[in-house]
Amino acid sequence: MTITAITDELALLAAKLRNITVKVRSGSLGSGSGVIWQKDGLIITNAHVATSNKTTVELSDGRTFDAVRTHFDPQQDLAALKIAATDLNTATIGDADALRVGELVLAVGNPFGDSGAVTTGIIHTNDRRLVMADIQLYPGNSGGPLADCLGRVVGINTMIANGLAVAISSSTVKRFLNGNRLHLGVTLQPVLVKRSLGLLILSVHSQSVAEAAGLQVGDVLIGVSGRSLSQPNDLSNYLNQSDSKSLPLQVLRGGQQYIFYAVFQDGKTAVEVT
């Protein structure tokens, strides 16, 4: 491929990403950026960009909408906004976990009030929750997309640290929209096991993480990753404090202790404690 062809491809890619990037204004703190996540008007941005419930979103074509903040998590620095628009151009979401160090990425945002500014760089590190890239960001880029060389959004730009751009991974955004929870897919009842808390499995949901792991009705969960349970919500807390997609569960079955490995994906059925 010639230099001219590469340049043309990058220009087309930049235009595509600019179309799914919006300008977000919240309160009196200036403007930031956001990404059109769904065609029905769902916008993803940073929590520090959407600090107020009175937020406006400006699309790349200049249309402006009042936005309702539907999700907000300052600890993860993520917010979701909803505008009254349909059939919008939407981001193609990529797999941040598949990024390789040295891979080409693009960032789009609205630095210093400019609309749809594009910068390029390479992946520096990738640790599941955060993606770090050797790419230039400025105030106003926060909340905008970090995309791979195919235009797939792999992160939401959030800050600069030690000269590197830091983005929240697309997988973290997916969990955020699903309620930030990893789900096992069982109905549980607290029971005492030798003066310690256990969680008796009353049912295993079809096609759930628990079913895939081999858990059965009558099993008693007594720990996660070597940590025992002291209260019913410990299980949910332990699952969602972990960065691992595969967790060892300590289970009693027929008086014997076994280890089952739960492998998590987004969108599984919820843990229910009765």
N, C-alpha and C positions, 0 to 999 in steps of 0.2 A: 504494500500500500504506500502511495506517495505521500509526501508531506502535505500537499494540497488536499488530498483525500482525507487524511487524518484531521486536518484543520476543519474541513467541512463537517465531518462527523462530530467533532467536539462542539461546533457551533449549533448543530441541530440538537445535540444533547442538552446544551445549555438552554436553548429556547424551550425545550420540553420541560426542563426543571423550573424555569422561570414561570411557566404557566401554572404550576402546582404550588408555587410559593406565594404567600400573602403577606401583607403588612398588617401588623397588629398594634393598635393603640389602646392603652389602658391607663386611665387616670391622667396624671400630669408628668409621667415618667418618660415621655418620649415614645418612640416606636420600636418594635422588634419585628420578628418574622414568625411565620407559621407555615404548616404544610397541610394541604387539602388531603385528608386521609380517606374520606368517603365522599361519593358523588352527591349524597344528600345533605352536605353542608357541615360535616364533622371536620374540625380543624385541630391539629395537634401543635402545641407550642410549649414554651417553658413556663413554669409557675411564676418565675420572677419577671416574665413579660406580661402575663395576664394577672396582675396583682389585684385588679378591681373587677367587681361584677359589671361595671359599666365599661364595656370593651367594644371596640369597633374593628372590623376586618375589611381591608381593601384588597380586592382581587387584582390580578395582573392586568385585567382589561379596564381597571379604574372604577368598577362598581364597588360601592361601600355598603356594608350591612352592620346593624347592631348585632352583637353576639351574646349568647347566653353561655355561661361557664358551667359545663355539665360534670366535669371531673377535675379535681384539684389535689395535687400531692406535692407540697413544698419540699418534703424530704427527698423525693426523687426528682424534683424540679420539673414536673410535668403538669400540663393542664390541657383539657379538651374543651373546645368551644363549638357551639352550634349556631349556624346562621340559616336564615330562611331562603335557601337556594337549592336548586336541584340540577341534575345533569352536569355537574362540574367536572372539569378535568381532575383526575385523582392521581396520587402518587402510586407507582408500582413499588411494593414493599419487598425489600431484599432480605437475605439471611445474613445478619451481622456476624453470626458465629462462623460463617464460611470465609470471612475476609482474611487475606494473607498480608503479612508485613511486606511493605513495598508496593502494594497494589495502588493503582491510580484512583483517586477520589475527587469529587467536586463538591464545593459548598456554595449555596445560593442564599442570599439574604438581602437586607435593606440597610446597609451600614450608612451612618451619617445622613439618613433620610433618602438616600438613593434607592431606586427600586430595581430589584432583580440583579444585583451585582454578583458576579461569578468568580470564584477563585479555584485553583487546582492544587493538588499536592499528593502525598502518598501516605499510606497507613503506617503509623509508627508502632502502635501496640493495640491489642484487642483482648479484653478480658471478660467477655460476655455481657456485663452490664454497661461498660463504657468503652468507647472507641476513641483512640487518640491518633491524630493525624498531623503530619508536618504540612500545615496549610494555614494561610493567613486569614484570620477573622478579625472583625472590628465591632464596636458597639452598634447594635442593630442587626447583627447576624444571628443573635440568640433566637432560638425557636425555628430556625430554617433548616432545610434538609442537608444532610451529608449523603452523597450518592456515589455508587460505584460507577465504573466506566460504561455500564449498560444502562445507566439512568435509574437504577433501583435504589430506593431510599433505604439506607442502612443505619441511619442515626439522626438524632435531632441535636443540632449544635447548641451548646450550652455555655461554654466558657473557654478562656485561654489559661493554660497552666504551664509554666516554665517554657513559654514560647510555642507550645503545642495546642492545637485545637482539641477540645474534649467534647464528644458527642454521646448522648444517651442512646444505647443500641436499640434497634428496631424491635428486638425480642422483648426488651424491657417495656417498650411502649405497648406492645400487644398484651403483656401481662397487666399493665396499668389499665387498659381499656376493659379487661376481663375482671376487674376488681382487684388487681394486684395479688391474686391468690393462686397458689398451686393447689390442685384438687386431687384427692385420692379416689373418691367415688364409692364411698361406703356409708351405711347407716350404723351408728355406734351407740353403745350404752355404757356409761362408766360402771366399773365393778371393782371390788377389792380383791387383790391377789397377794396373799401373805402380807397383809397390812399395807400393801402398796397399790397405787391406782393402776388399773388396766382398762382398756376400752374393748368391750365385747362387740364383735362384728355381727350385726343383726341381718344385714343384707349387703350384697355386692352388686353394684350397678352394672348393667350390661355395657360392654365395650369401654370400661373404665380402666384407669391406671391399676386399681386394685385387682381387677379380673386378670389383666395381663401379667401382673406380678405373681399370680397364683394364690391370692388370699381367698379364704373360704368363710362361709357363715359358721360361727362357733369359735373361730380364731380369736385370740385376745392380744391386742397390741399393747406392748409394755415399754417400748422405747423407740427412739429414732436416732440413728448414728451414734449409738452408745449412751444416749441421754435418756434418763427415765422420765416418766410422766408424774407430775404432782398435782395437776388440775386438768380438767377436760380440754381446755383450749390450748394446752401445750402442744398437742399434735399439730394443729394448724400453724401455730407460731413457729415450731421447729421446721416445718416444711417450707415456710415462706421466708425464713431467715437464711436458708441455704442457697448457694449459687450453683449447686450441682443439679444436673438433670436426672441423676440416678442416686437414690438414697436407700441405705440399708434400714429395714424395719425389723425390730425385735418382736417376735410373735410366739405366743404359747399355743401349741396344738397338741391335744391329747397328753398333757402333762410334760411335753418336751419343748424346749426352746429352739426356734429356728430363725434364720435370717432370710428375709425376702427383699428383693431389690425392686423398688418402685421407680419406673422411668417416666418422667413427666413430659407432657406436651400441653400446649394451650388449649383451653376450651373443654376440659374434661368436667364430669359431673362433680357436684360439691360434696364435701364432708358434712355429714349431718350427725349431730349428737342429740340423743333423745334421753 
